[in-house]
């Protein structure tokens, strides 16, 4: 963990001196009175604060006396631009929600500017809540990339594919062509990566899935899709294809280490075993699953079988918040009540799901997800110096069960400060409010609400 000692003090860019540091790796570790040493965009060292003071001279030092320092959170599944549809379609099951509200709204309003404005709003919400990386699935990924870069945030963007036309494209061939072109245009941006993102088994045909699998193998990219979200989805697949959706995906060559199975609520034991054996990943979205009444994902069984599970917020249209602190707590409570076992999903495991497991699924674990020497300096500070949060016997328990996103005080992405003492850096609040209100008025007018 600690870099080799040098003969004389080394000049470094930044030292973060914290009351507690939770590095995620080694698992279950909490360091007290340690410092994280950052040079440019990289973690150079992690060591006791008194040793850091002797070994390094910092151009800038931050004393986080009542804080927990940990890796930036990784939102493994969202539709960022849909933040402009927050609260637009509440209290409806998934297919009615899609067919009666979401798809009609998108057909009238989605555009490059809609995606840029909605994604920018989402990025600042996520940064304020300690999320430094998000995995997106939506139209116009180049505009989402521009918004993420404007906010200084890390993003894995979906090359989204449907069978039906939209404002973005005429069908799967055009979606793939445009998505791959966007990927090429942002190839030199270290904060931007891409996934293949076929929407779901009920919106993508066999031939398209085969093509997606071929492209994913050729460019070594994750495949990010909704699967087994509802009982209706499974019944429709049995009727149309004669097999459950995961069996169909397996037949078409998509079930491997690249797969990020989003929701995965209704899995049988042998399906969990298949995903675990293939090294696949699950994006668990507990709040969205509850709000849409989709069901309770068998997370404890997944983890018991060694399946990699990360956490996602889903979009603000089906959750209303892009908040991984809420997702950690909801995931914990759902698992405990579903399994009737209070020991399930302890706090350290949930922090790992919200950080390193998400990074692993995106192929970014060499860069982010834990505070290790050589990795990118994506980290957050959570302040516990508030009477509402006292007393604190276990800072990790506090992160999951007590503190919320409002306790995030500082956020760094690749060594750059994005949230400073709870205030966004380089944030144009007036412009963001104006664009958000404009889209709200347009939706009201277009849909005659």
N, C-alpha and C positions, 0 to 999 in steps of 0.2 A: 504493500500500500504506500509506503513512504519512499520518496526518491532518495538516491545516495547523497550523503552529506558532502559538502564542499569545504574547501579550506578557509574561505572567507565568505561573509554574507553575500548572497546573490540578490541582485535587484530584480524585483518582479512587479507585475502590473497591479495585482490586487490580492489582498489577503482578507478572507472572511473568517472572523473569529467568533465562534458561536457557542452558546451554552450547551447545546446538543447538536450532534450531527448523526443523521441516519443515512448511511451510505448505500443501503440495500444489499450490497455485496461487501463483505461476507454477510450471509443471511442472518437475520436476528440481531445484528450489531447496533448498538447505540454508543457513540463516543461522547464523552463529556469534556467540555473545555478544550476542544480541538479547533484547528484552523484548516480551511481549504485554501490552497495557494493556486492562483490562476495566472498564467502567462499567455497573453494574447487571448485566443479562444479556447485554450486547453487547461485541463487540471494538471498542475505540475506536482502537487504534493498534498497529502492529508496527514496531519501529525498533531501532537499536543501543542497547545498554543504557546507554552513557554519555550518549546523547541523551535517553533516557527519564528518567534521573536529573535532567537539567537542565530538562526540559519538564514533568514531572509530580510531584506529591506524592501518595503512595499511603496510603490508610488501612491497607492491608495489603500487604506485599511478601513474595513467596516467592522465595528464591534456590535455583534448581535447578542446582547447580554441576556435577553429573555426569549430567545428564539430557538426554533428547530430548523436546521438547514438540511435539505434533502434534495434529491434529483427533481427536475421538473416533471410534472405529471404528463402522461401520454394518453390522449383521448383516442381510443382505438376505433371508434366509429361515430361519425357525425355527418350531417348534411348542413354545412356551415351557413350557406346562403339562406336556408330556410329559417334563420333567425328572424327574417322579415315577416314570417308567418307565425310568430310566437303567439299562442293563445287564439289562433284563427279557427281552429277546429277541435275543440275540446269535447270530451265525454262521448266519443264514438269508437266503435271497434275498427280494427285496421282497414278492412276492405271498404267499409262505408266511408271511413276517414279519407282514404285515397280517392275513391271514385266520385264521392259527392262534394268534396271540399278541396283537397290538395291538388289533384290533377287538373280540375277546371281552373283553379287559380293560377297554376303554373302555365297552363296553355295560353293564358291571356297576358301574363306579366313577366315571365322569365325572359331575360335578355342579358347580354354581357354586362350592362350597367347594374342590373338587379343582382347578378352574382357578385360583382365586385363590391357593391355597397353592403349587401347582406353578409358577405364573408368578412369584410373589414369590421363590421359590428360584432360578428361572432369572435373574431380574433381578439379584440380588446376585452370582450367578456371573458374569454378563456384565459388570457394572460392575467387579468385581475384575479382570477381564481386559481392561479398557479399551474395552469396547463401551458406547457411550452411546445408541445407537438400535437398535431391532430391528423387523423386519417379521414379524408373527406370522400364523399360520393355525391357528385352533382354534375350539372351541365357546365359548360364553359370553364374547364379547369385552368386555362391560361389566365382568366380573370381572377380566379381564386388564388392562383400563385402570385399575381400582382398584389392582391390585397394582403396576403400573408407576409410578403416581403415588405410592404409598406408598414406593417405593424412590427416587423422584425421577429417574426415567429417561424418556427419550423413546421412544415406541412408535408404530408404524404397525400398526393392528390389522385383521385380516381379517374381512370379512363373509362367513363361510365358508358354502359351499353344497354339499350332496350331494343325490342323488335319494332316498336312503333315510332313514328316521326314526332319531332318536337321542334321548338324554335332553334334548337342547337343542331339538329341534323335530320336527314331523311330516313335513316335506318342504321342498322348495325355497322355496315361497311363504312359509312361516313363518320359515325361516332368513333370507330377505331382509328380511322385515318386522322381525324382532327385531334384525338387524344395523343396519338403517337407524335404528331407534329408539335403539340404543346410540350411533350416530354423532351423532344429534341431541342426546343427553343430555350428551355430552362436547365439544360444539362450542366452548365457551369455554375449553377447556383447551389452552394453547399447546404442551404436550408430547405431545398425543395427536392422531393423524390416523387415517384409515381407508382401507382398500383393499377392492375387491371380490375375493373369494377363492374362486372355484369350485375344488373340490379337484383334479380331473384330468379329462381326456377320458373315462376309463373309469368315472367315477362321476357324470358330469353329462350330461344329455340336451340335444339340440339346442335345444329350446324354452327351456330354462333358460339356456343360453349366450346366446341372443339377448336374453333379458331382462337378463342381467348386462351385456351390451355396451350396452344402452340406458341402464341406470342409470349405468354408468361415464361415459358421455358426458354425461348430464344433470348429474351432480355433480362431474365432472372428477376422477375418482379412478383410481388405478392398478388394473390387473387382475392378480392374483397367483395363478398356478396351476402345478402340476406338468405338465410336458410332455416327451415323448420321453425318459423316464427309463430305460426298458428296451426290449429287442428285443420282449419279449412284448406290451408295450403297443402297439407299432406293428403287430405281426401281428394283434392283436385288432381294431384299428381298420380295417385293410385288409379283414378278414373281415366286420365288421359294417357299416362305412360305405363301403367301397370306396376309401378314401383314407387316407393317413397322418394322424396327429392334427393336425399343424400345418396341412395343407391343409384339414382340416375346420374348424379354428378360423378360418382365413382366409375360408372360405366363409360362416361365421356372423358375421363382422365383428369379431373380437376381436384381429386382428393389426394393431396400430397403436402409437403412441408410448406408450400406457398399459400395454402388455403387459409383465409381468415373467415370463419363461419360466424356471421353476425346473428345474434340472438340465440340460435340453436336451443330453443326452449324445449321442444318436444323431441327428445332423443331417447331411443331405447338403448339398453346396456350394450348390445353389440355394435351400435352406431358410435357410442362413446369409445369403445375399444378400437374401432376402425380409425377414428380421428387420432387417437393417441398413438396407435401403431404407425400411422403415416406421418407423424410429426406435425399435424395440422394445429391450428390455433382457433380459439373462440373469442369473439368480442361480446362480452356480457354487458347487457344494457338493462339493469334491473328497474330503473324508474320508468323508462318507456314501456317495458313489458308490463309493469303494474298499471300504468295509465291507460294503455290500450287493452288491458285485461287479456293479454296474450298467454300468461301463465308464468310459472316459476322455473327458471333454468336449473337443471340438476348440477350445480357447480361443485358441490362436495364430491359427488361421484366422479366428475371430470378430473378434479385434482387428485383424488385417490388413485385414479388410473394413470396419472402422469401427464394429462392433457394440459397444454399451455392455455391459460385463460387470462385475458386482459379486460380492461373496463372501458366502456364507451357511454357517452351521454345520449346517443342518437341525436336527432335534430331538435331544435327548440320548438318545432311544431308538434312534436309528440312527447315532449318532456317539459318544455317551457324554461328549462335552465340548462346551460352547458357547464355543469358543476360536478367535478369528479370527487369532491369531498362528500357530496350527497350520494354519489354512486357507491363510494366505499361503504358508507354507513348502511345504505339500503341493501347492498349485496350481503353484508354481514348479517343483518337482521333477517332477511329472507331465508338465507341458508340455515340459520339456527332454528327458525320456526318450522321450516319445511322438513328439516331432518330431526326435529325435536331433540336437538343436541346443542347445548350452549357453548360447547368447545369448538364448533365448526367455524372456519374462516377467522382465525385470530388476526389481530391488527397488523402484525408484521407481514402476514401473507397478503392481506388486502393492499398494503402499501406496495408490495412487490407487483401485484396485479396492475396497480395504477401507474407503474413506472417501467420496470425492467421487462415484464411480460409483454406489455404493449410494444416496447422497443424491439423485442425478439420477433414478434409477429411481423413487424414492418421491415425486418432485416437491418435494423439500426442499432442493435445491441452493442456493436463495437464502438458506437458514437455516443449513445445516450442511455438513460435508464438507471444508471448507478453512478455514484461519485467515486471513480477510480482514476488513477494516474493515467494520463494519455487520452482520456475521453474528452468530449466537448464539454465546456463549462455551462451546461444547462442546469440551473439549480434555482431553488426557491427558499425563502425564509418565511416561517410562520411564527408570528409573535404570540406568546402565551401570557404576556403581562397585562392581564385584564381580569378584574374581579369575577366576571362571568365565567372565566375558565379556571378558576382556582378552587381548591388546591390541585396541583398536578403531581401525581405520584409516578406516572408512566407517560412520557411524552408521545410515544407511539400510539398508545390507547387514546390519548387526547386528539391526535391528528384524525383518527377514524371516528371517534364517538362524541367528541366534545367541540373541538374547533371547527368552524366552517370556512368557506372561501373568503369571508370577510376578514379573517385573521392573517391572510397572506400579505406580508408587508413589502417584500422585495422579490423580483424575478429577474434572472439573467438568462439570456439565450446566447450561446456561443460566446460567453464572456461579456456580452453587451447588456447593460441595465435597461430593462423594459418597464418595470414597475419599481418606483423608488418611494419608500415610506407610504405605500398604498396609492401613490399617484402615478398614472401612466406617463411615460416619457415620450415626447413628440406626438402627443395626442391632441387632435383638433376636435374638441367636444362639440363646438357649434356646428361644424360641417357634418359631423356624424348625426347629430340630432336632426338637422335639416333634411338630409337624405332619407333618414328613417321615416320621418313624418310624411315626406313626399310619397314614399312607397305605400305607406298606410292609407293615405288619401286616395291613391290610384287604385288600390285594391277595393276600397269601399265603393268607389265610383264604377269600376269595371264590373264588379259582382253585385252591385246594387244592394249592399248590406244595410 
